[in-house]
Amino acid sequence: MKPEIHPTYEIARVSCSCGNVFETRSTVSELRSELCNECHPFFTGKQKLVDTGGRVERFQRRYGERKKSADAQA
């Protein structure tokens, strides 16, 4: 390996949107995550919907209205 071409591998602090903070190793000193083992449904056993940016509502607005207008024309 060539010397001085590899990035430094340091301790990184990972913070989740639920408030959980833990340390790991990475080339970046600070990381942010939306899900972790404390809040992910697979690990907690609780079912919850993770809707990013209101995609479900946007889908219902687009295609829900289209169905109503098709019924009105018939």
mmJSON file of the N, C-alpha and C atoms, coordinates in Angstrom:
{"data_MODEL":{"atom_site":{
"group_PDB":["ATOM","ATOM","ATOM","ATOM","ATOM","ATOM","ATOM","ATOM","ATOM","ATOM","ATOM","ATOM","ATOM","ATOM","ATOM","ATOM","ATOM","ATOM","ATOM","ATOM","ATOM","ATOM","ATOM","ATOM","ATOM","ATOM","ATOM","ATOM","ATOM","ATOM","ATOM","ATOM","ATOM","ATOM","ATOM","ATOM","ATOM","ATOM","ATOM","ATOM","ATOM","ATOM","ATOM","ATOM","ATOM","ATOM","ATOM","ATOM","ATOM","ATOM","ATOM","ATOM","ATOM","ATOM","ATOM","ATOM","ATOM","ATOM","ATOM","ATOM","ATOM","ATOM","ATOM","ATOM","ATOM","ATOM","ATOM","ATOM","ATOM","ATOM","ATOM","ATOM","ATOM","ATOM","ATOM","ATOM","ATOM","ATOM","ATOM","ATOM","ATOM","ATOM","ATOM","ATOM","ATOM","ATOM","ATOM","ATOM","ATOM","ATOM","ATOM","ATOM","ATOM","ATOM","ATOM","ATOM","ATOM","ATOM","ATOM","ATOM","ATOM","ATOM","ATOM","ATOM","ATOM","ATOM","ATOM","ATOM","ATOM","ATOM","ATOM","ATOM","ATOM","ATOM","ATOM","ATOM","ATOM","ATOM","ATOM","ATOM","ATOM","ATOM","ATOM","ATOM","ATOM","ATOM","ATOM","ATOM","ATOM","ATOM","ATOM","ATOM","ATOM","ATOM","ATOM","ATOM","ATOM","ATOM","ATOM","ATOM","ATOM","ATOM","ATOM","ATOM","ATOM","ATOM","ATOM","ATOM","ATOM","ATOM","ATOM","ATOM","ATOM","ATOM","ATOM","ATOM","ATOM","ATOM","ATOM","ATOM","ATOM","ATOM","ATOM","ATOM","ATOM","ATOM","ATOM","ATOM","ATOM","ATOM","ATOM","ATOM","ATOM","ATOM","ATOM","ATOM","ATOM","ATOM","ATOM","ATOM","ATOM","ATOM","ATOM","ATOM","ATOM","ATOM","ATOM","ATOM","ATOM","ATOM","ATOM","ATOM","ATOM","ATOM","ATOM","ATOM","ATOM","ATOM","ATOM","ATOM","ATOM","ATOM","ATOM","ATOM","ATOM","ATOM","ATOM","ATOM","ATOM","ATOM","ATOM","ATOM","ATOM","ATOM","ATOM","ATOM","ATOM","ATOM","ATOM","ATOM","ATOM","ATOM"],
"id":[1,2,3,4,5,6,7,8,9,10,11,12,13,14,15,16,17,18,19,20,21,22,23,24,25,26,27,28,29,30,31,32,33,34,35,36,37,38,39,40,41,42,43,44,45,46,47,48,49,50,51,52,53,54,55,56,57,58,59,60,61,62,63,64,65,66,67,68,69,70,71,72,73,74,75,76,77,78,79,80,81,82,83,84,85,86,87,88,89,90,91,92,93,94,95,96,97,98,99,100,101,102,103,104,105,106,107,108,109,110,111,112,113,114,115,116,117,118,119,120,121,122,123,124,125,126,127,128,129,130,131,132,133,134,135,136,137,138,139,140,141,142,143,144,145,146,147,148,149,150,151,152,153,154,155,156,157,158,159,160,161,162,163,164,165,166,167,168,169,170,171,172,173,174,175,176,177,178,179,180,181,182,183,184,185,186,187,188,189,190,191,192,193,194,195,196,197,198,199,200,201,202,203,204,205,206,207,208,209,210,211,212,213,214,215,216,217,218,219,220,221,222],
"type_symbol":["N","C","C","N","C","C","N","C","C","N","C","C","N","C","C","N","C","C","N","C","C","N","C","C","N","C","C","N","C","C","N","C","C","N","C","C","N","C","C","N","C","C","N","C","C","N","C","C","N","C","C","N","C","C","N","C","C","N","C","C","N","C","C","N","C","C","N","C","C","N","C","C","N","C","C","N","C","C","N","C","C","N","C","C","N","C","C","N","C","C","N","C","C","N","C","C","N","C","C","N","C","C","N","C","C","N","C","C","N","C","C","N","C","C","N","C","C","N","C","C","N","C","C","N","C","C","N","C","C","N","C","C","N","C","C","N","C","C","N","C","C","N","C","C","N","C","C","N","C","C","N","C","C","N","C","C","N","C","C","N","C","C","N","C","C","N","C","C","N","C","C","N","C","C","N","C","C","N","C","C","N","C","C","N","C","C","N","C","C","N","C","C","N","C","C","N","C","C","N","C","C","N","C","C","N","C","C","N","C","C","N","C","C","N","C","C","N","C","C","N","C","C"],
"label_atom_id":["N","CA","C","N","CA","C","N","CA","C","N","CA","C","N","CA","C","N","CA","C","N","CA","C","N","CA","C","N","CA","C","N","CA","C","N","CA","C","N","CA","C","N","CA","C","N","CA","C","N","CA","C","N","CA","C","N","CA","C","N","CA","C","N","CA","C","N","CA","C","N","CA","C","N","CA","C","N","CA","C","N","CA","C","N","CA","C","N","CA","C","N","CA","C","N","CA","C","N","CA","C","N","CA","C","N","CA","C","N","CA","C","N","CA","C","N","CA","C","N","CA","C","N","CA","C","N","CA","C","N","CA","C","N","CA","C","N","CA","C","N","CA","C","N","CA","C","N","CA","C","N","CA","C","N","CA","C","N","CA","C","N","CA","C","N","CA","C","N","CA","C","N","CA","C","N","CA","C","N","CA","C","N","CA","C","N","CA","C","N","CA","C","N","CA","C","N","CA","C","N","CA","C","N","CA","C","N","CA","C","N","CA","C","N","CA","C","N","CA","C","N","CA","C","N","CA","C","N","CA","C","N","CA","C","N","CA","C","N","CA","C","N","CA","C","N","CA","C","N","CA","C","N","CA","C","N","CA","C"],
"label_alt_id":[null,null,null,null,null,null,null,null,null,null,null,null,null,null,null,null,null,null,null,null,null,null,null,null,null,null,null,null,null,null,null,null,null,null,null,null,null,null,null,null,null,null,null,null,null,null,null,null,null,null,null,null,null,null,null,null,null,null,null,null,null,null,null,null,null,null,null,null,null,null,null,null,null,null,null,null,null,null,null,null,null,null,null,null,null,null,null,null,null,null,null,null,null,null,null,null,null,null,null,null,null,null,null,null,null,null,null,null,null,null,null,null,null,null,null,null,null,null,null,null,null,null,null,null,null,null,null,null,null,null,null,null,null,null,null,null,null,null,null,null,null,null,null,null,null,null,null,null,null,null,null,null,null,null,null,null,null,null,null,null,null,null,null,null,null,null,null,null,null,null,null,null,null,null,null,null,null,null,null,null,null,null,null,null,null,null,null,null,null,null,null,null,null,null,null,null,null,null,null,null,null,null,null,null,null,null,null,null,null,null,null,null,null,null,null,null,null,null,null,null,null,null],
"label_comp_id":["MET","MET","MET","LYS","LYS","LYS","PRO","PRO","PRO","GLU","GLU","GLU","ILE","ILE","ILE","HIS","HIS","HIS","PRO","PRO","PRO","THR","THR","THR","TYR","TYR","TYR","GLU","GLU","GLU","ILE","ILE","ILE","ALA","ALA","ALA","ARG","ARG","ARG","VAL","VAL","VAL","SER","SER","SER","CYS","CYS","CYS","SER","SER","SER","CYS","CYS","CYS","GLY","GLY","GLY","ASN","ASN","ASN","VAL","VAL","VAL","PHE","PHE","PHE","GLU","GLU","GLU","THR","THR","THR","ARG","ARG","ARG","SER","SER","SER","THR","THR","THR","VAL","VAL","VAL","SER","SER","SER","GLU","GLU","GLU","LEU","LEU","LEU","ARG","ARG","ARG","SER","SER","SER","GLU","GLU","GLU","LEU","LEU","LEU","CYS","CYS","CYS","ASN","ASN","ASN","GLU","GLU","GLU","CYS","CYS","CYS","HIS","HIS","HIS","PRO","PRO","PRO","PHE","PHE","PHE","PHE","PHE","PHE","THR","THR","THR","GLY","GLY","GLY","LYS","LYS","LYS","GLN","GLN","GLN","LYS","LYS","LYS","LEU","LEU","LEU","VAL","VAL","VAL","ASP","ASP","ASP","THR","THR","THR","GLY","GLY","GLY","GLY","GLY","GLY","ARG","ARG","ARG","VAL","VAL","VAL","GLU","GLU","GLU","ARG","ARG","ARG","PHE","PHE","PHE","GLN","GLN","GLN","ARG","ARG","ARG","ARG","ARG","ARG","TYR","TYR","TYR","GLY","GLY","GLY","GLU","GLU","GLU","ARG","ARG","ARG","LYS","LYS","LYS","LYS","LYS","LYS","SER","SER","SER","ALA","ALA","ALA","ASP","ASP","ASP","ALA","ALA","ALA","GLN","GLN","GLN","ALA","ALA","ALA"],
"label_asym_id":["A","A","A","A","A","A","A","A","A","A","A","A","A","A","A","A","A","A","A","A","A","A","A","A","A","A","A","A","A","A","A","A","A","A","A","A","A","A","A","A","A","A","A","A","A","A","A","A","A","A","A","A","A","A","A","A","A","A","A","A","A","A","A","A","A","A","A","A","A","A","A","A","A","A","A","A","A","A","A","A","A","A","A","A","A","A","A","A","A","A","A","A","A","A","A","A","A","A","A","A","A","A","A","A","A","A","A","A","A","A","A","A","A","A","A","A","A","A","A","A","A","A","A","A","A","A","A","A","A","A","A","A","A","A","A","A","A","A","A","A","A","A","A","A","A","A","A","A","A","A","A","A","A","A","A","A","A","A","A","A","A","A","A","A","A","A","A","A","A","A","A","A","A","A","A","A","A","A","A","A","A","A","A","A","A","A","A","A","A","A","A","A","A","A","A","A","A","A","A","A","A","A","A","A","A","A","A","A","A","A","A","A","A","A","A","A","A","A","A","A","A","A"],
"label_entity_id":["1","1","1","1","1","1","1","1","1","1","1","1","1","1","1","1","1","1","1","1","1","1","1","1","1","1","1","1","1","1","1","1","1","1","1","1","1","1","1","1","1","1","1","1","1","1","1","1","1","1","1","1","1","1","1","1","1","1","1","1","1","1","1","1","1","1","1","1","1","1","1","1","1","1","1","1","1","1","1","1","1","1","1","1","1","1","1","1","1","1","1","1","1","1","1","1","1","1","1","1","1","1","1","1","1","1","1","1","1","1","1","1","1","1","1","1","1","1","1","1","1","1","1","1","1","1","1","1","1","1","1","1","1","1","1","1","1","1","1","1","1","1","1","1","1","1","1","1","1","1","1","1","1","1","1","1","1","1","1","1","1","1","1","1","1","1","1","1","1","1","1","1","1","1","1","1","1","1","1","1","1","1","1","1","1","1","1","1","1","1","1","1","1","1","1","1","1","1","1","1","1","1","1","1","1","1","1","1","1","1","1","1","1","1","1","1","1","1","1","1","1","1"],
"label_seq_id":[1,1,1,2,2,2,3,3,3,4,4,4,5,5,5,6,6,6,7,7,7,8,8,8,9,9,9,10,10,10,11,11,11,12,12,12,13,13,13,14,14,14,15,15,15,16,16,16,17,17,17,18,18,18,19,19,19,20,20,20,21,21,21,22,22,22,23,23,23,24,24,24,25,25,25,26,26,26,27,27,27,28,28,28,29,29,29,30,30,30,31,31,31,32,32,32,33,33,33,34,34,34,35,35,35,36,36,36,37,37,37,38,38,38,39,39,39,40,40,40,41,41,41,42,42,42,43,43,43,44,44,44,45,45,45,46,46,46,47,47,47,48,48,48,49,49,49,50,50,50,51,51,51,52,52,52,53,53,53,54,54,54,55,55,55,56,56,56,57,57,57,58,58,58,59,59,59,60,60,60,61,61,61,62,62,62,63,63,63,64,64,64,65,65,65,66,66,66,67,67,67,68,68,68,69,69,69,70,70,70,71,71,71,72,72,72,73,73,73,74,74,74],
"pdbx_PDB_ins_code":[null,null,null,null,null,null,null,null,null,null,null,null,null,null,null,null,null,null,null,null,null,null,null,null,null,null,null,null,null,null,null,null,null,null,null,null,null,null,null,null,null,null,null,null,null,null,null,null,null,null,null,null,null,null,null,null,null,null,null,null,null,null,null,null,null,null,null,null,null,null,null,null,null,null,null,null,null,null,null,null,null,null,null,null,null,null,null,null,null,null,null,null,null,null,null,null,null,null,null,null,null,null,null,null,null,null,null,null,null,null,null,null,null,null,null,null,null,null,null,null,null,null,null,null,null,null,null,null,null,null,null,null,null,null,null,null,null,null,null,null,null,null,null,null,null,null,null,null,null,null,null,null,null,null,null,null,null,null,null,null,null,null,null,null,null,null,null,null,null,null,null,null,null,null,null,null,null,null,null,null,null,null,null,null,null,null,null,null,null,null,null,null,null,null,null,null,null,null,null,null,null,null,null,null,null,null,null,null,null,null,null,null,null,null,null,null,null,null,null,null,null,null],
"Cartn_x":[0.835,0.0,0.878,0.417,1.138,0.878,1.892,1.691,0.965,0.17,-0.498,-1.545,-2.139,-3.221,-4.563,-4.551,-5.782,-6.347,-7.675,-8.28,-8.104,-8.173,-8.047,-9.329,-9.178,-10.293,-10.422,-11.414,-11.53,-12.86,-13.012,-14.259,-15.319,-16.486,-17.577,-18.754,-19.405,-20.592,-21.816,-22.699,-23.905,-25.095,-25.88,-27.075,-28.302,-29.298,-30.532,-31.588,-32.609,-33.68,-34.516,-34.47,-35.214,-34.469,-33.217,-32.444,-31.359,-31.324,-30.303,-28.958,-27.902,-26.554,-25.632,-24.805,-23.822,-22.572,-21.506,-20.232,-19.847,-19.208,-18.666,-17.406,-16.864,-15.672,-15.995,-15.483,-15.748,-14.713,-14.738,-13.872,-14.495,-15.778,-16.496,-16.672,-16.482,-16.513,-17.919,-18.921,-20.291,-21.273,-22.202,-23.205,-24.592,-25.598,-26.992,-27.802,-28.729,-29.54,-31.004,-31.906,-33.338,-33.824,-33.223,-33.638,-32.424,-32.637,-31.584,-32.212,-31.424,-31.951,-32.918,-32.937,-33.859,-35.247,-35.35,-36.644,-37.112,-36.302,-36.703,-37.736,-38.829,-39.893,-39.417,-38.416,-37.916,-37.332,-36.606,-35.96,-36.889,-37.832,-38.711,-39.935,-40.335,-41.528,-42.806,-42.7,-43.864,-43.984,-45.201,-45.438,-45.704,-44.972,-45.259,-44.942,-45.643,-45.468,-44.414,-43.412,-42.379,-42.66,-43.334,-43.737,-42.765,-42.009,-41.033,-41.647,-41.878,-42.334,-43.782,-44.644,-46.061,-46.376,-45.644,-45.852,-47.211,-47.669,-48.969,-50.078,-50.036,-51.059,-51.028,-49.827,-49.705,-50.305,-50.063,-50.642,-52.161,-52.698,-54.145,-54.772,-54.108,-54.633,-54.681,-53.614,-53.559,-54.57,-54.548,-55.334,-56.698,-56.884,-58.199,-59.163,-58.714,-59.551,-59.854,-58.931,-59.131,-60.269,-60.357,-61.43,-62.774,-62.832,-64.078,-64.547,-63.638,-64.023,-64.464,-63.904,-64.32,-65.731,-66.094,-67.447,-68.457,-68.073,-68.973,-69.285,-68.333,-68.542,-69.471,-69.518,-70.318,-71.784],
"Cartn_y":[-1.186,0.0,1.246,2.247,3.506,4.267,4.875,5.637,6.955,7.384,8.692,8.909,7.834,8.04,7.592,6.89,6.379,7.379,7.51,8.438,7.925,8.84,8.449,7.762,6.734,5.932,6.236,7.045,7.545,7.152,7.441,7.168,8.167,7.641,8.479,8.42,9.538,9.646,9.628,8.65,8.499,8.933,9.879,10.337,10.043,9.445,9.065,10.142,10.172,11.157,10.891,9.663,9.351,9.821,10.245,10.731,9.781,8.57,7.596,8.015,7.913,8.266,7.103,6.705,5.654,5.946,5.21,5.434,4.219,4.485,3.458,4.033,3.367,3.884,4.167,5.289,5.692,6.726,7.081,8.151,9.518,9.537,10.767,10.822,11.987,12.073,12.098,12.569,12.639,12.196,11.305,10.788,11.006,11.172,11.303,10.238,9.623,8.546,8.773,8.29,8.394,7.226,6.05,4.853,4.181,3.578,2.822,1.599,0.852,-0.352,-0.034,1.179,1.565,1.935,2.363,2.816,2.065,1.169,0.432,-0.635,-0.769,-1.725,-3.176,-3.555,-4.926,-5.247,-4.31,-4.539,-4.277,-3.353,-3.014,-3.915,-4.519,-5.354,-4.546,-3.242,-2.369,-1.964,-2.025,-1.635,-0.142,0.569,1.979,2.324,3.291,3.711,4.795,4.589,5.59,6.23,7.356,8.05,9.192,9.116,10.152,11.187,12.343,13.464,13.405,12.672,12.645,11.965,10.926,10.249,9.567,9.021,8.345,9.351,10.499,11.523,12.042,12.216,12.696,11.681,10.399,9.358,9.371,9.491,9.502,10.736,11.872,13.075,12.9,12.346,12.201,11.191,9.995,8.915,8.767,9.295,9.268,10.195,11.376,12.334,11.843,11.151,10.654,9.635,8.813,7.823,8.514,9.559,10.29,10.963,11.559,12.245,11.247,10.039,9.016,8.545,8.453,8.064,9.151,10.396,11.499,11.543,11.158,11.177,10.048,8.952,7.781,7.936],
"Cartn_z":[0.0,0.0,0.0,-0.686,-0.716,0.575,1.119,2.366,2.105,3.068,3.098,2.009,1.456,0.487,1.043,2.171,2.752,3.755,3.816,4.781,6.208,7.154,8.553,9.002,9.794,10.289,11.766,12.125,13.491,14.121,15.397,16.105,15.642,15.252,14.747,15.707,15.889,16.741,15.831,16.033,15.222,16.06,15.543,16.255,15.391,16.025,15.342,15.573,14.72,14.878,16.124,16.673,17.894,19.14,18.996,20.129,20.585,20.061,20.43,19.84,20.649,20.205,20.531,19.55,19.792,18.982,19.283,18.612,17.788,16.665,15.793,15.162,14.184,13.517,12.059,11.554,10.181,9.757,8.486,8.007,8.249,8.606,8.922,10.433,11.039,12.5,13.081,12.317,12.832,11.757,12.134,11.21,11.794,10.914,11.338,10.623,11.365,10.822,11.175,10.322,10.603,11.447,11.283,12.011,12.638,13.809,14.485,15.138,15.879,16.518,17.651,18.151,19.22,18.696,17.436,16.924,15.678,15.109,13.918,14.284,13.518,13.848,13.935,13.177,13.23,14.601,15.184,16.47,17.651,17.517,18.633,18.706,17.596,17.579,17.459,17.318,17.169,15.71,15.199,13.817,13.767,12.93,12.72,11.279,10.751,9.376,9.325,8.495,8.301,6.95,6.966,5.748,5.511,4.432,4.142,3.222,3.737,2.935,2.497,3.167,2.834,1.522,1.182,-0.093,-0.169,0.951,0.953,0.681,1.351,1.139,-0.291,-0.834,-2.204,-3.187,-2.945,-3.791,-3.71,-2.495,-2.324,-2.958,-2.896,-3.546,-5.052,-5.627,-7.075,-7.6,-7.042,-7.609,-6.955,-5.779,-5.144,-5.853,-6.233,-6.954,-8.361,-8.968,-10.315,-10.34,-9.299,-9.227,-9.045,-8.229,-8.006,-9.29,-10.045,-11.272,-12.34,-12.351,-13.308,-12.99,-11.711,-11.32,-11.695,-11.63,-11.946,-13.443,-14.287,-15.726,-16.174,-15.465,-15.877,-15.598],
"occupancy":[1.0,1.0,1.0,1.0,1.0,1.0,1.0,1.0,1.0,1.0,1.0,1.0,1.0,1.0,1.0,1.0,1.0,1.0,1.0,1.0,1.0,1.0,1.0,1.0,1.0,1.0,1.0,1.0,1.0,1.0,1.0,1.0,1.0,1.0,1.0,1.0,1.0,1.0,1.0,1.0,1.0,1.0,1.0,1.0,1.0,1.0,1.0,1.0,1.0,1.0,1.0,1.0,1.0,1.0,1.0,1.0,1.0,1.0,1.0,1.0,1.0,1.0,1.0,1.0,1.0,1.0,1.0,1.0,1.0,1.0,1.0,1.0,1.0,1.0,1.0,1.0,1.0,1.0,1.0,1.0,1.0,1.0,1.0,1.0,1.0,1.0,1.0,1.0,1.0,1.0,1.0,1.0,1.0,1.0,1.0,1.0,1.0,1.0,1.0,1.0,1.0,1.0,1.0,1.0,1.0,1.0,1.0,1.0,1.0,1.0,1.0,1.0,1.0,1.0,1.0,1.0,1.0,1.0,1.0,1.0,1.0,1.0,1.0,1.0,1.0,1.0,1.0,1.0,1.0,1.0,1.0,1.0,1.0,1.0,1.0,1.0,1.0,1.0,1.0,1.0,1.0,1.0,1.0,1.0,1.0,1.0,1.0,1.0,1.0,1.0,1.0,1.0,1.0,1.0,1.0,1.0,1.0,1.0,1.0,1.0,1.0,1.0,1.0,1.0,1.0,1.0,1.0,1.0,1.0,1.0,1.0,1.0,1.0,1.0,1.0,1.0,1.0,1.0,1.0,1.0,1.0,1.0,1.0,1.0,1.0,1.0,1.0,1.0,1.0,1.0,1.0,1.0,1.0,1.0,1.0,1.0,1.0,1.0,1.0,1.0,1.0,1.0,1.0,1.0,1.0,1.0,1.0,1.0,1.0,1.0,1.0,1.0,1.0,1.0,1.0,1.0,1.0,1.0,1.0,1.0,1.0,1.0],
"B_iso_or_equiv":[0.0,0.0,0.0,0.0,0.0,0.0,0.0,0.0,0.0,0.0,0.0,0.0,0.0,0.0,0.0,0.0,0.0,0.0,0.0,0.0,0.0,0.0,0.0,0.0,0.0,0.0,0.0,0.0,0.0,0.0,0.0,0.0,0.0,0.0,0.0,0.0,0.0,0.0,0.0,0.0,0.0,0.0,0.0,0.0,0.0,0.0,0.0,0.0,0.0,0.0,0.0,0.0,0.0,0.0,0.0,0.0,0.0,0.0,0.0,0.0,0.0,0.0,0.0,0.0,0.0,0.0,0.0,0.0,0.0,0.0,0.0,0.0,0.0,0.0,0.0,0.0,0.0,0.0,0.0,0.0,0.0,0.0,0.0,0.0,0.0,0.0,0.0,0.0,0.0,0.0,0.0,0.0,0.0,0.0,0.0,0.0,0.0,0.0,0.0,0.0,0.0,0.0,0.0,0.0,0.0,0.0,0.0,0.0,0.0,0.0,0.0,0.0,0.0,0.0,0.0,0.0,0.0,0.0,0.0,0.0,0.0,0.0,0.0,0.0,0.0,0.0,0.0,0.0,0.0,0.0,0.0,0.0,0.0,0.0,0.0,0.0,0.0,0.0,0.0,0.0,0.0,0.0,0.0,0.0,0.0,0.0,0.0,0.0,0.0,0.0,0.0,0.0,0.0,0.0,0.0,0.0,0.0,0.0,0.0,0.0,0.0,0.0,0.0,0.0,0.0,0.0,0.0,0.0,0.0,0.0,0.0,0.0,0.0,0.0,0.0,0.0,0.0,0.0,0.0,0.0,0.0,0.0,0.0,0.0,0.0,0.0,0.0,0.0,0.0,0.0,0.0,0.0,0.0,0.0,0.0,0.0,0.0,0.0,0.0,0.0,0.0,0.0,0.0,0.0,0.0,0.0,0.0,0.0,0.0,0.0,0.0,0.0,0.0,0.0,0.0,0.0,0.0,0.0,0.0,0.0,0.0,0.0],
"pdbx_formal_charge":[null,null,null,null,null,null,null,null,null,null,null,null,null,null,null,null,null,null,null,null,null,null,null,null,null,null,null,null,null,null,null,null,null,null,null,null,null,null,null,null,null,null,null,null,null,null,null,null,null,null,null,null,null,null,null,null,null,null,null,null,null,null,null,null,null,null,null,null,null,null,null,null,null,null,null,null,null,null,null,null,null,null,null,null,null,null,null,null,null,null,null,null,null,null,null,null,null,null,null,null,null,null,null,null,null,null,null,null,null,null,null,null,null,null,null,null,null,null,null,null,null,null,null,null,null,null,null,null,null,null,null,null,null,null,null,null,null,null,null,null,null,null,null,null,null,null,null,null,null,null,null,null,null,null,null,null,null,null,null,null,null,null,null,null,null,null,null,null,null,null,null,null,null,null,null,null,null,null,null,null,null,null,null,null,null,null,null,null,null,null,null,null,null,null,null,null,null,null,null,null,null,null,null,null,null,null,null,null,null,null,null,null,null,null,null,null,null,null,null,null,null,null],
"auth_seq_id":[1,1,1,2,2,2,3,3,3,4,4,4,5,5,5,6,6,6,7,7,7,8,8,8,9,9,9,10,10,10,11,11,11,12,12,12,13,13,13,14,14,14,15,15,15,16,16,16,17,17,17,18,18,18,19,19,19,20,20,20,21,21,21,22,22,22,23,23,23,24,24,24,25,25,25,26,26,26,27,27,27,28,28,28,29,29,29,30,30,30,31,31,31,32,32,32,33,33,33,34,34,34,35,35,35,36,36,36,37,37,37,38,38,38,39,39,39,40,40,40,41,41,41,42,42,42,43,43,43,44,44,44,45,45,45,46,46,46,47,47,47,48,48,48,49,49,49,50,50,50,51,51,51,52,52,52,53,53,53,54,54,54,55,55,55,56,56,56,57,57,57,58,58,58,59,59,59,60,60,60,61,61,61,62,62,62,63,63,63,64,64,64,65,65,65,66,66,66,67,67,67,68,68,68,69,69,69,70,70,70,71,71,71,72,72,72,73,73,73,74,74,74],
"auth_comp_id":["MET","MET","MET","LYS","LYS","LYS","PRO","PRO","PRO","GLU","GLU","GLU","ILE","ILE","ILE","HIS","HIS","HIS","PRO","PRO","PRO","THR","THR","THR","TYR","TYR","TYR","GLU","GLU","GLU","ILE","ILE","ILE","ALA","ALA","ALA","ARG","ARG","ARG","VAL","VAL","VAL","SER","SER","SER","CYS","CYS","CYS","SER","SER","SER","CYS","CYS","CYS","GLY","GLY","GLY","ASN","ASN","ASN","VAL","VAL","VAL","PHE","PHE","PHE","GLU","GLU","GLU","THR","THR","THR","ARG","ARG","ARG","SER","SER","SER","THR","THR","THR","VAL","VAL","VAL","SER","SER","SER","GLU","GLU","GLU","LEU","LEU","LEU","ARG","ARG","ARG","SER","SER","SER","GLU","GLU","GLU","LEU","LEU","LEU","CYS","CYS","CYS","ASN","ASN","ASN","GLU","GLU","GLU","CYS","CYS","CYS","HIS","HIS","HIS","PRO","PRO","PRO","PHE","PHE","PHE","PHE","PHE","PHE","THR","THR","THR","GLY","GLY","GLY","LYS","LYS","LYS","GLN","GLN","GLN","LYS","LYS","LYS","LEU","LEU","LEU","VAL","VAL","VAL","ASP","ASP","ASP","THR","THR","THR","GLY","GLY","GLY","GLY","GLY","GLY","ARG","ARG","ARG","VAL","VAL","VAL","GLU","GLU","GLU","ARG","ARG","ARG","PHE","PHE","PHE","GLN","GLN","GLN","ARG","ARG","ARG","ARG","ARG","ARG","TYR","TYR","TYR","GLY","GLY","GLY","GLU","GLU","GLU","ARG","ARG","ARG","LYS","LYS","LYS","LYS","LYS","LYS","SER","SER","SER","ALA","ALA","ALA","ASP","ASP","ASP","ALA","ALA","ALA","GLN","GLN","GLN","ALA","ALA","ALA"],
"auth_asym_id":["A","A","A","A","A","A","A","A","A","A","A","A","A","A","A","A","A","A","A","A","A","A","A","A","A","A","A","A","A","A","A","A","A","A","A","A","A","A","A","A","A","A","A","A","A","A","A","A","A","A","A","A","A","A","A","A","A","A","A","A","A","A","A","A","A","A","A","A","A","A","A","A","A","A","A","A","A","A","A","A","A","A","A","A","A","A","A","A","A","A","A","A","A","A","A","A","A","A","A","A","A","A","A","A","A","A","A","A","A","A","A","A","A","A","A","A","A","A","A","A","A","A","A","A","A","A","A","A","A","A","A","A","A","A","A","A","A","A","A","A","A","A","A","A","A","A","A","A","A","A","A","A","A","A","A","A","A","A","A","A","A","A","A","A","A","A","A","A","A","A","A","A","A","A","A","A","A","A","A","A","A","A","A","A","A","A","A","A","A","A","A","A","A","A","A","A","A","A","A","A","A","A","A","A","A","A","A","A","A","A","A","A","A","A","A","A","A","A","A","A","A","A"],
"auth_atom_id":["N","CA","C","N","CA","C","N","CA","C","N","CA","C","N","CA","C","N","CA","C","N","CA","C","N","CA","C","N","CA","C","N","CA","C","N","CA","C","N","CA","C","N","CA","C","N","CA","C","N","CA","C","N","CA","C","N","CA","C","N","CA","C","N","CA","C","N","CA","C","N","CA","C","N","CA","C","N","CA","C","N","CA","C","N","CA","C","N","CA","C","N","CA","C","N","CA","C","N","CA","C","N","CA","C","N","CA","C","N","CA","C","N","CA","C","N","CA","C","N","CA","C","N","CA","C","N","CA","C","N","CA","C","N","CA","C","N","CA","C","N","CA","C","N","CA","C","N","CA","C","N","CA","C","N","CA","C","N","CA","C","N","CA","C","N","CA","C","N","CA","C","N","CA","C","N","CA","C","N","CA","C","N","CA","C","N","CA","C","N","CA","C","N","CA","C","N","CA","C","N","CA","C","N","CA","C","N","CA","C","N","CA","C","N","CA","C","N","CA","C","N","CA","C","N","CA","C","N","CA","C","N","CA","C","N","CA","C","N","CA","C","N","CA","C","N","CA","C","N","CA","C","N","CA","C","N","CA","C"],
"pdbx_PDB_model_num":[1,1,1,1,1,1,1,1,1,1,1,1,1,1,1,1,1,1,1,1,1,1,1,1,1,1,1,1,1,1,1,1,1,1,1,1,1,1,1,1,1,1,1,1,1,1,1,1,1,1,1,1,1,1,1,1,1,1,1,1,1,1,1,1,1,1,1,1,1,1,1,1,1,1,1,1,1,1,1,1,1,1,1,1,1,1,1,1,1,1,1,1,1,1,1,1,1,1,1,1,1,1,1,1,1,1,1,1,1,1,1,1,1,1,1,1,1,1,1,1,1,1,1,1,1,1,1,1,1,1,1,1,1,1,1,1,1,1,1,1,1,1,1,1,1,1,1,1,1,1,1,1,1,1,1,1,1,1,1,1,1,1,1,1,1,1,1,1,1,1,1,1,1,1,1,1,1,1,1,1,1,1,1,1,1,1,1,1,1,1,1,1,1,1,1,1,1,1,1,1,1,1,1,1,1,1,1,1,1,1,1,1,1,1,1,1,1,1,1,1,1,1]
}}}
